[in-house]
């Protein structure tokens, strides 16, 4: 219907609500892993979060679960 709202589009710009969610998940992840948010580890996690989100994974709990599955503590 409206292509702009299709989360599966990799070229769709992330809006403020999207970024807020991803930031919260990344902050939680970095706190649990005790890693600096500017570290390579955090950067890899951020890339994975954006990849997942743009692939259609938009639920916070699912994002957290998939992130920890990809980068276990």
WOTABEL-V960495 format. One record per residue. RES is the residue in one small letter. PHI is phi in degrees with one decimal (999 if undefined). Layout:
res=RES phi=PHI
res=RES phi=PHI
//
This chain:
res=x phi=999
res=x phi=-101.9
res=x phi=-61.0
res=x phi=-62.8
res=x phi=-101.9
res=x phi=-85.7
res=x phi=-67.3
res=x phi=-79.2
res=x phi=-78.1
res=x phi=-70.5
res=x phi=-95.0
res=x phi=-71.0
res=x phi=-67.3
res=x phi=-83.8
res=x phi=-92.7
res=x phi=-57.8
res=x phi=-67.5
res=x phi=-61.1
res=x phi=-64.1
res=x phi=-62.2
res=x phi=-63.2
res=x phi=-63.6
res=x phi=-62.9
res=x phi=-63.1
res=x phi=-65.5
res=x phi=-64.7
res=x phi=-61.7
res=x phi=-61.1
res=x phi=-61.3
res=x phi=-65.6
res=x phi=-65.4
res=x phi=-64.7
res=x phi=-87.6
res=x phi=54.8
res=x phi=-114.4
res=x phi=-70.7
res=x phi=-65.2
res=x phi=-100.1
res=x phi=-78.1
res=x phi=-62.6
res=x phi=-61.7
res=x phi=-67.6
res=x phi=-63.2
res=x phi=-63.7
res=x phi=-65.3
res=x phi=-62.8
res=x phi=-61.0
res=x phi=-64.9
res=x phi=-60.0
res=x phi=-64.8
res=x phi=-60.6
res=x phi=-61.7
res=x phi=-62.3
res=x phi=-73.2
res=x phi=-86.5
res=x phi=112.2
res=x phi=-85.2
res=x phi=-117.0
res=x phi=-83.7
res=x phi=-55.6
res=x phi=-63.7
res=x phi=-69.1
res=x phi=-59.2
res=x phi=-60.1
res=x phi=-59.1
res=x phi=-68.5
res=x phi=-65.0
res=x phi=-69.4
res=x phi=-68.3
res=x phi=-75.8
res=x phi=-127.7
res=x phi=-63.9
res=x phi=-82.1
//
